[in-house]
Amino acid sequence: MRLPSRDTGFAPPPTRPLGRERRSLALAQLLASIGLAAGTLIAATVITAGIARADGLVPMPGEHTNIVAVAVILGVLFAGMGGLTAMSLAPSRPPSRRD
């Protein structure tokens, strides 16, 4: 039984360089990226259509819409914090390989 790998994703183990698998690896990464982009676009379109149909952000007379503004600000704040966290975790240069 193999030990669990610390490196996940499409990269090969550090002890074995890529040979002919380079093209299939690039294709797998490209298809994964296209799938994620398409899924994001579809989700954004569905959510936008749902908001437009529901008229959820239109202020009604006599109702307090402050909670909507607070929710939007918190959503943008959380998204920004997630982006900053992802950028801080990314290595600035690739680790050197020792063969």
C-alpha positions as CSV (number, residue, x, y, z in Angstrom):
1,M,0.0,0.0,0.0
2,R,1.3,3.4,-1.0
3,L,1.8,6.2,1.5
4,P,-0.5,9.2,1.0
5,S,0.9,11.9,-1.2
6,R,1.5,15.4,0.1
7,D,1.3,16.9,-3.4
8,T,-2.2,16.8,-4.9
9,G,-3.4,17.9,-8.3
10,F,-2.1,17.2,-11.7
11,A,1.6,17.3,-10.9
12,P,3.6,14.0,-11.0
13,P,5.5,12.7,-8.0
14,P,8.8,14.6,-7.5
15,T,10.8,11.4,-8.0
16,R,9.4,10.8,-11.5
17,P,9.7,13.4,-14.3
18,L,7.0,13.7,-16.9
19,G,7.6,12.0,-20.2
20,R,4.9,11.4,-22.8
21,E,2.2,12.3,-20.3
22,R,2.9,16.0,-20.7
23,R,0.2,16.5,-23.4
24,S,-2.5,14.6,-21.5
25,L,-1.6,16.6,-18.4
26,A,-2.0,19.9,-20.2
27,L,-5.3,18.7,-21.7
28,A,-6.6,17.7,-18.3
29,Q,-5.7,21.1,-16.8
30,L,-7.3,22.9,-19.8
31,L,-10.5,20.9,-19.5
32,A,-10.7,21.4,-15.8
33,S,-10.2,25.2,-16.2
34,I,-12.9,25.4,-19.0
35,G,-15.3,23.4,-16.9
36,L,-14.8,25.7,-13.8
37,A,-15.2,28.8,-16.0
38,A,-18.4,27.4,-17.6
39,G,-19.9,26.4,-14.3
40,T,-19.2,29.8,-12.8
41,L,-20.8,31.6,-15.8
42,I,-23.9,29.3,-15.6
43,A,-24.2,29.9,-11.9
44,A,-23.8,33.7,-12.2
45,T,-26.4,33.7,-15.0
46,V,-29.0,31.7,-13.0
47,I,-28.5,33.8,-9.9
48,T,-28.8,37.1,-11.9
49,A,-32.0,35.9,-13.6
50,G,-33.4,34.8,-10.2
51,I,-32.7,38.2,-8.6
52,A,-34.1,40.0,-11.6
53,R,-37.3,38.0,-11.6
54,A,-37.8,38.2,-7.8
55,D,-37.2,41.9,-7.6
56,G,-35.5,41.3,-4.3
57,L,-33.4,44.4,-4.3
58,V,-36.1,46.9,-5.2
59,P,-37.0,48.9,-2.1
60,M,-40.6,48.8,-1.1
61,P,-42.3,51.8,0.6
62,G,-42.3,51.4,4.3
63,E,-39.7,48.6,4.4
64,H,-36.2,48.8,5.8
65,T,-33.6,47.9,3.2
66,N,-30.6,48.5,5.4
67,I,-30.2,44.8,5.9
68,V,-29.7,44.2,2.2
69,A,-27.0,46.9,2.1
70,V,-25.2,45.3,5.1
71,A,-25.5,41.8,3.5
72,V,-24.0,43.0,0.2
73,I,-21.1,44.8,2.0
74,L,-20.4,41.7,4.1
75,G,-20.4,39.5,1.0
76,V,-17.9,41.7,-0.8
77,L,-15.8,41.9,2.3
78,F,-15.7,38.1,2.7
79,A,-14.9,37.6,-1.0
80,G,-12.1,40.0,-0.8
81,M,-10.7,38.3,2.3
82,G,-10.8,35.0,0.5
83,G,-9.0,36.4,-2.5
84,L,-6.3,37.9,-0.3
85,T,-5.9,34.6,1.6
86,A,-5.5,32.7,-1.7
87,M,-2.9,35.2,-3.0
88,S,-0.9,35.0,0.3
89,L,-0.8,31.2,0.2
90,A,0.5,31.0,-3.4
91,P,4.3,30.6,-3.6
92,S,6.1,33.6,-5.2
93,R,8.4,31.2,-7.1
94,P,8.3,27.5,-7.8
95,P,10.2,25.3,-5.4
96,S,13.5,24.0,-6.7
97,R,13.6,20.3,-7.6
98,R,16.5,18.2,-6.4
99,D,17.1,15.2,-8.6
